[in-house]
Amino acid sequence: MPWIKACAASEIDEEDLVRFDHAGRSFAVYHSPDGEFFCTDGLCTHEDVHLADGLVIDYVIECPKHNGQFDYRTGEAMRAPVCKDLGTYPVKVENGDVLIEVPA
């Protein structure tokens, strides 16, 4: 699987996220409170709403439509109405860029 540049690390504030679209898919890239970066599918598993408009608190992304919550480190669905986990993807930072490993 190829590593793709999603954004510069400086583009994401701590406890925030950015949307990244690639090859017809949408991803969400997060900057955790402890300085790590994570990546999940960009659309909520409940109604395909993009998570980029959601609220990030600590290690949780809250969907902007129905307030379902996921742990973005693991993709785990944490609060109804979501019951299906998000897909997660490997992330690394090189030369100030956030790279994600996406399925080909």
C-alpha positions, 0 to 999 in steps of 0.5 A: 500500500502506498504512503500518500501525503495528506497534509503538513503537520502544521496544518492541524492544531492539537485536538483537531482534524482535517479532511483528506480526499484521495482516489474517490475516498474520504479520510479524516486526519487527527492531531491528538493532545499528546502530539500524535497523528491518526487517520480514520475513514472520513465518513460516519458509519451511521449516515455518511456525514463527513467527520471533518465538521465534527467536534474533537475532544481528547481522543474522540471525534463526535459526528456533527449530525447525530452526535455519535462518537468514535475513538479515532485512535482505534476507530471504535464506535463509542456512543449511539447512534453509531454502532459500526467502527471506523476504518483506521490507517497507519500514519507517519510524519516525515519532514513535517508532512503527515503521510497515511498508508491507504489501500491501493 
